[in-house]
Amino acid sequence: MGTPAKLQDLPPKGGYQSIPFARVPAKTYFKGWQMIAGYAGISTFGLFLYWLNVKENHRNEIEMRSARNVMYPLLLAERDREYLKQLRRNRDEEAELMKNVEGWEVGTWYGEPVFKTLPKDKLIEPTFQEFYVHTDYKHMANRADVKLMN
């Protein structure tokens, strides 16, 4: 006797199930008009928040501008005060340096006024180099670019 013959793999009785190939559309959560209404609502809310932010920024800009306008005269006065103090220090330094020179008066050239046609109480602004004459060169050099901007 021989070995039994191998059975061929056949489809089940009644055949295979049908293959689903029909299109299955995705589930829709919103209709078109609902999506447009949602977009319009979110955009309107965003524009409202933007408008609130612009108002706040405008208020802050006005506040900062007002503060700057209030502080500017005080800063100018402090700058002018320091300028006059430096002129006084320069005169005092000149008096100290030239105290042993015979006939030297501070603010004059050996007793002769430098500017003869100007009244004595007129402020004669020194040049940039004259202003920094009693300082280190590096301090004057550091301020030279600031002077050029004015």
Secondary structure, DSSP 8 states (H G I E B T S, - for coil): ------------TT-------S------SS-HHHHHHHHHHHHHHHHHHHHHHHHHHHHHHHHHHHHHHHHHHHHHHHHHHHHHHHHHHHHHHHHHHTTTSTT--TTEETTEES-SSS-TT------HHHHTTTS-HHHHHHHHHHHHH-
